[in-house]
Amino acid sequence: MIFMTDDWAGVRGYGHGGDYPGFHSIMWILPERNTAVFFSLMAEYP
């Protein structure tokens, strides 16, 4: 898996997200804030 980098209000974040039919997920890590978030959803587009 490859991590993308982004900057939110001066805080560096690393993450990756993706979609598959009926499934969506995203993960972001903010080392400077000692925070990580992972969302995983089962959903279909209308």
N, C-alpha and C positions, 0 to 999 in steps of 0.2 A: 504494500500500500504506500502511496506517495502522500505526504502531508503538504498542504498549501500553507502559506504564511499570509497573515494580514495584520493590520494595525488599527486598533480601535482606541481613539482618544489617547494615543501614546502608549498603549499596552499591546505588546506583541503577542499574537495568537497563532497556533498551529492546528490544523484540522483537516478533515476529509468528510465528504458526504457523498451519497449516491442514491440512485433509484433503481428499482426493478419492478416490473408490473405487480402492483398490490403491496409494495413494500418501499419505505423511505427511511433513510437514516442520515444522521449527521453527528460528528464528534468534533469538539473544539477543546484545546488545552491552552490555558493561560498561565504559564509558569510563574510570572511575576506576581500573580494573585493567588497562587497555590490552588487553582481551580481547574476542574475538568468537567465537561458536560457531554452527555451522550443521549441522543433521542433516537428512538426506533419506533416507527409507526406502521401499522397495517392499514392501508387505505387505497381506495380506487378513485381515479379521477372521474367526475361526472360525465 
